[in-house]
Amino acid sequence: MSRIDFENKVASIDIQKCVINAGNSRYDMCLMVTARAREIRHTHRSSQQPEHQRPIITALLELQNGEFDKDIILKIK
Protein backbone atom coordinates (compact mmCIF):
# COMPACT_ATOMS: atom_id res chain seq x y z
CA MET A 1 0.00 0.00 0.00
CA SER A 2 1.38 3.40 -0.98
CA ARG A 3 1.41 6.00 1.77
CA ILE A 4 2.93 9.45 1.83
CA ASP A 5 3.48 11.17 5.17
CA PHE A 6 4.03 14.90 5.18
CA GLU A 7 5.57 16.10 8.44
CA ASN A 8 4.77 19.78 7.86
CA LYS A 9 1.09 19.20 7.12
CA VAL A 10 0.51 16.25 9.46
CA ALA A 11 -1.37 14.67 6.58
CA SER A 12 -1.29 11.04 5.70
CA ILE A 13 -2.33 10.45 2.12
CA ASP A 14 -3.17 6.94 1.01
CA ILE A 15 -2.43 7.00 -2.72
CA GLN A 16 -4.06 3.61 -3.27
CA LYS A 17 -7.33 4.90 -1.81
CA CYS A 18 -7.07 7.97 -4.07
CA VAL A 19 -6.62 5.72 -7.11
CA ILE A 20 -9.66 3.65 -6.11
CA ASN A 21 -11.75 6.80 -5.64
CA ALA A 22 -10.61 7.97 -9.09
CA GLY A 23 -11.94 4.80 -10.73
CA ASN A 24 -8.78 2.67 -10.49
CA SER A 25 -6.85 4.86 -12.91
CA ARG A 26 -3.72 6.74 -11.86
CA TYR A 27 -4.06 8.91 -14.96
CA ASP A 28 -7.60 9.97 -14.00
CA MET A 29 -6.42 10.53 -10.44
CA CYS A 30 -3.74 12.93 -11.71
CA LEU A 31 -6.25 14.80 -13.88
CA MET A 32 -8.77 15.04 -11.04
CA VAL A 33 -6.29 16.20 -8.42
CA THR A 34 -4.70 18.70 -10.80
CA ALA A 35 -8.08 20.20 -11.72
CA ARG A 36 -9.14 20.46 -8.07
CA ALA A 37 -5.78 21.95 -7.00
CA ARG A 38 -6.08 24.63 -9.68
CA GLU A 39 -9.62 25.36 -8.54
CA ILE A 40 -8.44 25.74 -4.93
CA ARG A 41 -5.51 27.93 -5.96
CA HIS A 42 -7.65 30.27 -8.09
CA THR A 43 -10.46 30.49 -5.53
CA HIS A 44 -8.18 31.21 -2.56
CA ARG A 45 -5.40 33.13 -4.27
CA SER A 46 -4.82 35.63 -1.42
CA SER A 47 -5.68 33.29 1.45
CA GLN A 48 -3.09 32.72 4.17
CA GLN A 49 -4.82 29.63 5.62
CA PRO A 50 -2.53 26.59 5.73
CA GLU A 51 -4.94 24.35 3.77
CA HIS A 52 -4.83 26.83 0.88
CA GLN A 53 -1.04 27.14 0.83
CA ARG A 54 -0.59 23.63 -0.59
CA PRO A 55 -3.53 23.07 -2.92
CA ILE A 56 -2.19 19.76 -4.29
CA ILE A 57 -2.12 18.27 -0.78
CA THR A 58 -5.60 19.58 -0.07
CA ALA A 59 -6.86 18.12 -3.36
CA LEU A 60 -5.32 14.71 -2.60
CA LEU A 61 -6.89 14.68 0.86
CA GLU A 62 -10.28 15.62 -0.61
CA LEU A 63 -10.04 12.84 -3.20
CA GLN A 64 -9.01 10.36 -0.54
CA ASN A 65 -12.10 11.31 1.47
CA GLY A 66 -14.35 11.11 -1.60
CA GLU A 67 -15.27 14.80 -1.56
CA PHE A 68 -15.32 15.08 -5.38
CA ASP A 69 -15.61 12.74 -8.35
CA LYS A 70 -14.74 12.44 -12.05
CA ASP A 71 -17.11 15.29 -12.96
CA ILE A 72 -14.30 17.69 -12.07
CA ILE A 73 -12.43 16.55 -15.19
CA LEU A 74 -15.21 18.02 -17.34
CA LYS A 75 -14.43 21.47 -15.93
CA ILE A 76 -10.96 21.47 -17.50
CA LYS A 77 -12.12 20.56 -21.01
C-alpha positions in Angstrom: 0.0 0.0 0.0 1.4 3.4 -1.0 1.4 6.0 1.8 2.9 9.4 1.8 3.5 11.2 5.2 4.0 14.9 5.2 5.6 16.1 8.4 4.8 19.8 7.9 1.1 19.2 7.1 0.5 16.2 9.5 -1.4 14.7 6.6 -1.3 11.0 5.7 -2.3 10.5 2.1 -3.2 6.9 1.0 -2.4 7.0 -2.7 -4.1 3.6 -3.3 -7.3 4.9 -1.8 -7.1 8.0 -4.1 -6.6 5.7 -7.1 -9.7 3.6 -6.1 -11.8 6.8 -5.6 -10.6 8.0 -9.1 -11.9 4.8 -10.7 -8.8 2.7 -10.5 -6.9 4.9 -12.9 -3.7 6.7 -11.9 -4.1 8.9 -15.0 -7.6 10.0 -14.0 -6.4 10.5 -10.4 -3.7 12.9 -11.7 -6.2 14.8 -13.9 -8.8 15.0 -11.0 -6.3 16.2 -8.4 -4.7 18.7 -10.8 -8.1 20.2 -11.7 -9.1 20.5 -8.1 -5.8 22.0 -7.0 -6.1 24.6 -9.7 -9.6 25.4 -8.5 -8.4 25.7 -4.9 -5.5 27.9 -6.0 -7.6 30.3 -8.1 -10.5 30.5 -5.5 -8.2 31.2 -2.6 -5.4 33.1 -4.3 -4.8 35.6 -1.4 -5.7 33.3 1.5 -3.1 32.7 4.2 -4.8 29.6 5.6 -2.5 26.6 5.7 -4.9 24.4 3.8 -4.8 26.8 0.9 -1.0 27.1 0.8 -0.6 23.6 -0.6 -3.5 23.1 -2.9 -2.2 19.8 -4.3 -2.1 18.3 -0.8 -5.6 19.6 -0.1 -6.9 18.1 -3.4 -5.3 14.7 -2.6 -6.9 14.7 0.9 -10.3 15.6 -0.6 -10.0 12.8 -3.2 -9.0 10.4 -0.5 -12.1 11.3 1.5 -14.4 11.1 -1.6 -15.3 14.8 -1.6 -15.3 15.1 -5.4 -15.6 12.7 -8.4 -14.7 12.4 -12.0 -17.1 15.3 -13.0 -14.3 17.7 -12.1 -12.4 16.6 -15.2 -15.2 18.0 -17.3 -14.4 21.5 -15.9 -11.0 21.5 -17.5 -12.1 20.6 -21.0 
